[in-house]
Amino acid sequence: MNIYTRVCDALNIKYPVIQGGMAWVSTASLAAAVSEGGGLGIIGAGQAPPDWVREQIRKAKESTSRPFGVNIMMMSPYVDDIMQLLIEEKVDVATTGAGNPGKYVKDLQDSGCKVIPVVASVALARRLERSNVDAFIAEGREAGGHVGELGTLPLVPQIVNAVNVPVIAAGGIFNGKGVAAAFALGAEGVQMGTRFMSAEECEVHSNIKQFLIKSRDRDTVVTGNSTGHPVRVLKNKLSKQFEELEKNCFSPEKFEELGVGALRKAMVDGDVDYGSVMAGQVSAMVKEVEPASQIIQQIIEETQQVIIQLGDGMVKKV
């Protein structure tokens, strides 16, 4: 059985598996390894300046001839420069979050770049579809990092029903069982972030990988709900400080002050106590560090097995 969807066709990839573009995590090394494994690797631009992003793009090109992408946070102070950079470097795919990429879509597409926004609501998907984007990543609240209100299970089919372009499911997907479930909801691909944090080629600090491996099913928490910018992280001393701020109704400025530099402190410096360890609810399913290509093969093989088993075992002939 060959798992091939419109997402594969549009992005010129072997498998409909996209790696999440996580700031301070998704560097050229990981992105290239995922693309080489048949998925779509994504470099996480985050708040990084254009020179760093250009360096990562060129490193990825040295390691793979296959398509890869860059994730752009629309709130970045460098967003205009980075969009121009993607055009100059002829990057294959741009995924976007935290804003509307509408004014950039045509120029990106004219350069050969596919544009795929991350959405957490039907209203946002409908609005962005008017910009003629190529696909959507419908991300549920189970995901790590910045999250919306709806879980993946109710969100994905509503987005699928609301738009005409392919939908990629994200949030709470770890293995082939999750991929098969996403397909059942109408998705034509999946995006995984937390799963690829444990890849050998992921340059995140080794402390973070061990923190994931040791985590349990209830070890993530969403902080910052009262600020309007909720973030899912693994519980630690920093997350408890955020919870205390929320209980005592401190201003959003206090939250921002506490969070400045916290993501880098975790992912680069390895501080699992006072760093922001953004990770999804599937964290406890991470059991080992393994190559990205092996992760992808496991996911695809299990997806195939699940689909076959469902077809054989759940359909009763009358």
C-alpha positions, 0 to 999 in steps of 0.5 A: 500500500502506497500512502500518497495524497494531494499533499505529496503531489503539491510538495513533491515529497514521498510521504505526507509527513511534515516536521514542525518548524520549532524555534531553536529546535528545527535547524538545517540539520533536522530539516534536511534529515526529515526531507532525506527520509521522505517527509518535508523538513522545516527550518524554524525561523522564530524571531531569528534575524535574516542572516541566521535564516539564510545560513540555515537554508544554505546548510540544508541545501548542502545536505539535501536536494529534496524539498524543505521549508521555513516556518515564519512567525508573522510577529517576527520583527524581521518578517518582511526581510525573511519573506524576501529571503525565501524568494531570493533563495527559492525555498520550496515551502513557507509555513506561517503562524501567528498572523496573516501572510496574505500580502506575501502569498503571490510573490512567494508563489511566483518564486515557486514557494508553496504557502501553508498557514497554521490555523486553529479555527475555521474563521481564520482558515476561511479568511486566509483561503481568500489569499489563495494559499496552497494548504492549511495546517490545522493544529489542535490544542494538544500541540506544543508551543502556542496553541488555540482552543480546539483539540485536533479531533474536532478541529480537523474535520471542521477545517476540512469541510470549510476549505477546498485546499488540502488540510494537514493535521497537527497536535497530538500525533505521534505514530501511525495510529495517529496518522490513520486517525488524521486521515479518517478526519479528512486530513491529507497529511500530518505535521509532527513537532514533538516526535522529531525533537527526539531525532538524532539530527535534532540539535536541541540540547540533550537535556531536553531529549532526556526530559521528554523521555522521562516525561509522563502522560500528564506532564504538560500544562498550558500557561498564559491562558489569561493573556490570550497567548496560551503556550503548552510546555512541559511542567517545571519550575518556570511553568509553576511561576507562570501559574502563580502569576495567572492565579494572582492576575498579574499583567501580560507584561509580567508574563512577557518579562518572565518569558523573555529568552526562556525558550532559548534557555531550554532548547539551546542551554538545556535548562529544564528547570527555568527554560520554556520546554515547549512540547506537546501532549505526546511527550510521554510517548517519546522513548528513545533517540533515533534517526529521523529517517527511521522515525518516518519509516516507523510512522509510515509502516504502522499507518499502513498496518493500521489501515489494513487492520481496520479494513479487515477487522471492522467491516462486517459483511452482512 
